[in-house]
């Protein structure tokens, strides 16, 4: 086992355990905090697969942004009478079916893409930031602009919803 | 490894000296003496306070959410301290060699928001929750101008690696550096070095960027005039109301750590990092003489200390902002100015350099 392998299994086990923890815990805030551990573990895996930039984005957007949003949402909702926000597990069987189906196709897809992906990774340049930046502005410009446009729409919509409406 | 071997002991030492320094500076500004009793001129006052703090009982409130409450200080300190991993200390000592170093720093430091939320929620106390809410809202809002002001620097220096950025601000650079970054002047100052090659002089627009960075940095560190999260007079102590002993100490450590990190970052991004401020003047090669392994550390820490002093000075000069003024400042003033500066930086990079 090389140190990379040790790190890989460490992140894998941490991510897995935290993921199971999300399912088992009844406390919403605990679930949100465990989600952070999952996301950080995945970021660690990205680093091991030489995708530093993706890892940093993962930490910034998901762990630093989305989870804070979730936690904020939970904290701003009124606490029920008994004082604790609890969740339960509903629709266990359909969820199991859907997730195992997704898992099956994910495994299939990874096996299909594995040879191509390995070649692609070998071709990656050292300076990922520059490479990603150039790719966004050339090969993926349409997707990039579309996402930018959608985000702008969302921002304007959020500002409109948050505006204090005078009664008409 | 440099992070653990140098920055951790340095941070601990800095907090002890920093607290004493802050009290003395506060005393000077308010025209009083400050700590005078313990040791000569009160030098040992912080040590005494530290010993007292370490002996305190580690209280866990009965109604608190135990896991979150106990883990929160560790999360906050770990998040702030992880930022130190990418700081270059001197010439050969670069910290972690992450290509996206600066980006990593911003991302990992923003995680301390989670620790604050955990502390505020876990304490099960309204003052703590109010403090945490205010703090998180403030930190998230000020991350926008902070990020935009840093982005301007990144655009000018064309790298996210802090070590490379530092090298390009001194006599060791391989690129030509023009005076004020204007190529058409034809004055190449790369061999002169000193303050002439710092980013703020290389492209003077970054002075505006630095002001935005500094204000946003103060807010990120929850320092006065942005200390609403812990405003003693209205919220008792904000999110660390319920903490005692060493866990409270960790909050203090994280606050001073954040101050120091912002100062280091400001020094590296705008004021040449470990590069000497003294230029070569003809045969008087001051820059060559004052560049080296030990000099580098001295200059970087010296610059950071000056910025720390300014932070303390600001703290004892300005009153605290109101919540709405705080948000106004971030969204209505700093963010638009930062966007405009960012645009000018891009144009500057294209046409001038």
Interface residues (C-beta under 8 A of the other chain):
Chain A: X27 X29 X30 X33 X36 X52 X53 X56 X57 X59 X60 X63 X64 X65 X67 X68 X71 X72 X75 X126 X127 X128 X129
Chain B: X65 X67 X68 X98 X99 X100 X103 X104 X106 X107 X108 X110 X111 X113 X114 X117 X118 X121 X129 X133 X136 X140 X160
